[in-house]
Amino acid sequence: MKGLIFIAAIITLAQSARVRIIQGTVASDHEFPYQVSLQWNYNNGSRPTHFCSGSILNPHWILTAAHCEGDFTRVGWTEVVAGVNNIAIEDSAEQRRNVSRFVQHERYNPMMLQNDIAVLRLSQPLHLNDRIKTITLATGNSVIVDDTIGKFAGWGSISDTWEDVFPDELMKIDIALRSLEDCQRARPTYDVSKEVCVGGYRNVTGCTADSGGPLTVQINDSTVQIGVLSYGEKPCKGRLPIIFMRVAHYYEWIQRKIEKKIAKRWPWGRRAIVEFIVHEGYSGGIGPNDIAVFRVDRPFHLNRNVQLINLPEPEALPSGLCIISGWGSTSFSPFPTYPSILQKTTIPIFDLEACREIYSGQNIADSNICAGTIEGSSSVCSGDSGGPLVQIEYDGSFVQVGTVSWGGIPCGGYRNPGVFVRVSSFIDWINDKINN
């Protein structure tokens, strides 16, 4: 069913003379050991039919797109096929498993394809080996920069017309991540905090039946999945970027659903405050130098759940994607609604000059940074003030690049990026206060 929505896919057929598809090539045997084919099995002697892709999280669970669930209602049953390149022939390495549970994201919007992500549980575990392996998921966004070359593979249509043509062999392609500006220009609803935007040039694109497939990049010597294919265009002519769900944004959701314990992933935690030191240059309200340190009555006992945060180098200018976390309001209206559980989201650094133009009546200093998107959605809100804006280093450590100062009303509204204190501007001041 969702194949008819023309939700994403991939690649191209090298044997064809059409220019757009010579970019794609047949994958080597077991080059993508983490990739699986989702297939209908009608149990009538006919060949099972591929309709979506997925990736292996562990022997019991597969990651895919939420809209693939629509195809589970067909007659027969759905199988996951692992360890195979050519889905038209039986392979001694392949393993077939029925699906016992399909878990869509609770906020999946089938009309807008928002939060288009799901996990499915297998009836029996896969037996991992050299040809069937798990994929590593992105847990932070520092690895994703403009023009990074990602790798994508699938069994989706190789036709650039309305009539689909499906290959038997797994096809692969290298495809570049697009800039925020390019993606928002081509697709105004693009949400950089939740989505990854790739392709849309050189007539290279995806197509029907590769929905749910993994977009990966190489980090050091590891293959890391950063996206789950959601949607593209039809006919598949490569004129528009294709959109993947951003794995790092959904990492905790995925872990909760596959029954791993992640409640302690954000380990910053009760002591009485005995001294509160405000920056001497802060004049109150909305303005620069909105930073302070305070001392507690007794030390914290550091352990795996209570840890220090790293500070950036003096005057370092952050860029790219960041993570915010807090217990602030989650309401888009003027009436705040406060959660009891720590929330987090991912937002990009926003151009400072553009931020000044938006908030032209306010004093945004060089020691501030802004973060968010033009169209809004994810943002800080009342109750988040003072909270950390962090980035994740390649070694997995957290660095606090900003402190929540203020933002526009309504929270997460159009042209309402959040304003933060840039921590790197105050390294000497912080060290002076905590050392003296």
C-alpha positions, 0 to 999 in steps of 0.5 A: 500500500505505501509503495503506492505513496511512492515512499522512498527508495533507491538506486539505479541499474548500471546496465541501463543506458539512462544517465541517471541510473549509471550511478548505481551498481550491484552490491557485492555479496554480503557487502551490506550484512545489516540490511534486510528485505521485508517481503509478503508471503502469500503461502500459495506457491508464488514468489514472495514480494519485496516491499520495504527494507530495514536494518538489523538492530539486534537478533530480535529487532529490525529498524524500518519506516512506519509507513511500511506497516500499511503493507502488513495488512495484506493477505498472507504474512510478512517475512524478514529476509537477512543474509541475501543479495539476490532475492530471486534465488535461494541462498544458503546464507539467507535466514527468513523470519516472521514478524511478531510485532510492529511498533510505529512511533506514537506521533507518526503522521501518515499524511505528512510522513512525520516521525516515519520510523518503526521497529519490528520484532522477529518471531525467532532471533536471527543467527548472527555471522559474517553475512548477517550483522547488526548495524551501529546507530548514530547517537550524536549528530557531530558526524553529519556535515554538509556534503558528507557522502553517505551510502545507501542500498536497496531493491527498490524500483530502478525506473524513472517513469510511473511504471516500476521496474524492480531488480533482483539484486541489491543495488548500492549508491554513494549519495551526498548529504545536502545543506540546510538551505538546499533542503529547505529551498527544495522541500519547505517542510524539511525538519532538520532536527528529525530528518536527513536530506540527501541527493536531488542532483545528478539525476540520482535518487531513490524510488518505490519499495526502498522505504525503511532502508538504512543511510550510513556513513563511515566513522573511523572504521565503523559503519554508522546508520544515520537515516531511515528512508522515508520519502522521495518523488514520483516519477523518480527523476532525481530532481528533489532531495530524498528524506530520511528520518534522522536516527540520532533524534530517535535513538532513545525511542528506538532503545526504549522500544527494543527494551533496553534501559536508557533512562539514565542516558542524561546523567546531569542530577540534590544539594542546597545552593549556598552561593549564587554568582551572577556575571558582573555585566548582566543587567537583568532581563533579556540581554548579554552576559546572562550567565552565572555559577552557583556553589552547593552545600556539599560535593556531588559523588560522581559515578556513571549517573552523575558526571561532569560536563566538558567546556569548549576551548575559549572563543570557539565558535560552534556550528552544526547540530546540537542537543538541548535537554530540559524540563521546560514547557512542551506547549506551543501555546502561551499556556505552559505544560511542564513534563515530569520526565527530562526531554531532549531534542536536536537543533542546528546552530542558527546564523547570528546575523539572521538571528539579530534581524529576527530579534531586531529590538533586542541586544544579541551580543557576539557572546550569544549564539542562536539555535533552531530553525526558521520554520520552528518546531523543536525549541527551548521554552519557559523552564529551560533557562540555564540548561545546556546546549551540547554537542557530542565529540567523536569520542562520545563525550559531551561539550557544553557550547551554550546555556539557554538564555531566552527565546521568542513566543510562542515557543517553537514558532515560525522565526523564533530560534532560541538564544543562548549564552556562548560558553566559550566567551566566558571560560576565563570568567567561569574558571576565575569564579570556581577557582576563587 
